[in-house]
Amino acid sequence: MEKIKREILNRKHSPLKEMKVKELEKLINEYDSLLIATYTGFTSNYFKETRRRLKGKARIKVSKNTLLQVALSKVKPNYKEKLSEYMHGQNVFFFTNLHPTKLYSYLKEKPMSMPVKAGEIATEDISVPEGITDLTPGPIMTKLSDLGVKTKIQGGKIYVLEEKVIVRKGEKVSKNAADVLAALGIKPVKAVFKVKAAIDREGVIYPPEAVEITPDLLKKKILEVFKENLTLAVSQGIPTKYSAPILVFQAYLKSLNLSVQLSIPTKNNAPFIIMKAFAIAKELARNIPRKE
């Protein structure tokens, strides 16, 4: 049945293809933003769960890139040009009235757990938890032992005596570790749809780094830029709302230091001049020979 359906879709003027294009046209007109992401490796159950969670927030469509391009050319031709470089591979399309970054924050709330593969770099510590497993004694015990996992047999099953980190963050996952994690059903990789790009109602393109930015990360970036600009303004003596107090204080310290060095008494430097004079007198006293 699926094969017949694909054959019908591949026909140039098939009614089914035209119906799908019409549906995409309607979605493009109905929603403000479009987000394009890849979905390789994601299960149908994860799609169902994501659709359920985004109900009322976004519509999800898995469609051929060519069909969306046809729909865009009819409704928003300028969008077709802007998005053409992202129309390759297996894509999933999210139609929404939310800002792309807000939609992505919803997608990140519940990532899909996936098994880790040998050779991948761990993004966090991966451990084998303490407790009974579904594994029966066999070669797997040797692999567990090689990874430093302490075990015993309990009720015909392998029991892990204590939690053990078998891959540290930043380390490459060994084949042994990958095999053990797969046997235990541990899926340490948390994956979300990988964003390619998004476009809003104004036709503004958002690259992945702009879509995936979180409020905390945005604050951090703004603070970093603020610090860099403040440092530049102070070093170049450029007065602004934020650099002026620092520049004034620096000027005060320089003038205070100069007046003390030249022994020009003022209201603010008098104590420092007296301390300087005392230090000089003390040094002189130390160097003048005393009469016996």
Secondary structure as the mmCIF struct_conf table of DSSP 4:
data_model
#
loop_
_struct_conf.conf_type_id
_struct_conf.id
_struct_conf.beg_label_comp_id
_struct_conf.beg_label_asym_id
_struct_conf.beg_label_seq_id
_struct_conf.end_label_comp_id
_struct_conf.end_label_asym_id
_struct_conf.end_label_seq_id
HELX_RH_AL_P HELX_RH_AL_P1 GLU A 2 ASN A 10
BEND BEND1 ARG A 11 ARG A 11
TURN_TY1_P TURN_TY1_P1 LYS A 12 HIS A 13
HELX_RH_AL_P HELX_RH_AL_P2 PRO A 15 GLU A 30
BEND BEND2 ASP A 32 ASP A 32
STRN STRN1 SER A 33 THR A 38
TURN_TY1_P TURN_TY1_P2 THR A 40 GLY A 41
HELX_RH_AL_P HELX_RH_AL_P3 SER A 44 ARG A 53
TURN_TY1_P TURN_TY1_P3 LEU A 54 LYS A 57
STRN STRN2 ALA A 58 VAL A 62
HELX_RH_AL_P HELX_RH_AL_P4 ASN A 65 VAL A 75
HELX_RH_AL_P HELX_RH_AL_P5 PRO A 77 LEU A 83
HELX_RH_3T_P HELX_RH_3T_P1 SER A 84 TYR A 86
BEND BEND3 GLY A 89 GLN A 90
STRN STRN3 ASN A 91 THR A 96
BEND BEND4 ASN A 97 LEU A 98
HELX_RH_AL_P HELX_RH_AL_P6 PRO A 100 GLU A 109
BEND BEND5 LYS A 110 LYS A 110
HELX_LH_PP_P HELX_LH_PP_P1 PRO A 111 PRO A 111
STRN STRN4 MET A 112 MET A 114
TURN_TY1_P TURN_TY1_P4 ALA A 118 GLY A 119
HELX_LH_PP_P HELX_LH_PP_P2 GLU A 120 GLU A 120
STRN STRN5 ILE A 121 ILE A 121
HELX_LH_PP_P HELX_LH_PP_P3 ALA A 122 ALA A 122
BEND BEND6 THR A 123 GLU A 124
STRN STRN6 ILE A 126 VAL A 128
HELX_LH_PP_P HELX_LH_PP_P4 PRO A 129 PRO A 129
BEND BEND7 GLU A 130 GLU A 130
STRN STRN7 GLY A 131 ILE A 132
BEND BEND8 ASP A 134 ASP A 134
HELX_LH_PP_P HELX_LH_PP_P5 LEU A 135 THR A 136
BEND BEND9 PRO A 137 GLY A 138
HELX_RH_AL_P HELX_RH_AL_P7 PRO A 139 ASP A 146
TURN_TY1_P TURN_TY1_P5 LEU A 147 GLY A 148
STRN STRN8 THR A 151 GLN A 154
TURN_TY1_P TURN_TY1_P6 GLY A 155 GLY A 156
STRN STRN9 LYS A 157 VAL A 160
BEND BEND10 GLU A 162 GLU A 162
STRN STRN10 LYS A 164 VAL A 167
TURN_TY1_P TURN_TY1_P7 LYS A 169 GLY A 170
BEND BEND11 GLU A 171 GLU A 171
STRN STRN11 LYS A 172 LYS A 172
HELX_LH_PP_P HELX_LH_PP_P6 VAL A 173 SER A 174
HELX_RH_AL_P HELX_RH_AL_P8 LYS A 175 LEU A 184
TURN_TY1_P TURN_TY1_P8 GLY A 185 GLY A 185
STRN STRN12 VAL A 189 ALA A 191
STRN STRN13 LYS A 194 ILE A 199
TURN_TY1_P TURN_TY1_P9 ARG A 201 GLU A 202
STRN STRN14 ILE A 205 TYR A 206
HELX_RH_AL_P HELX_RH_AL_P9 PRO A 208 VAL A 211
BEND BEND12 GLU A 212 GLU A 212
HELX_RH_AL_P HELX_RH_AL_P10 PRO A 215 SER A 235
TURN_TY1_P TURN_TY1_P10 GLN A 236 GLY A 237
TURN_TY1_P TURN_TY1_P11 LYS A 241 SER A 243
HELX_RH_AL_P HELX_RH_AL_P11 ALA A 244 GLN A 261
TURN_TY1_P TURN_TY1_P12 LEU A 262 SER A 263
TURN_TY1_P TURN_TY1_P13 LYS A 267 ASN A 269
HELX_RH_AL_P HELX_RH_AL_P12 ALA A 270 ASN A 287
BEND BEND13 ILE A 288 ILE A 288
HELX_LH_PP_P HELX_LH_PP_P7 PRO A 289 LYS A 291
#
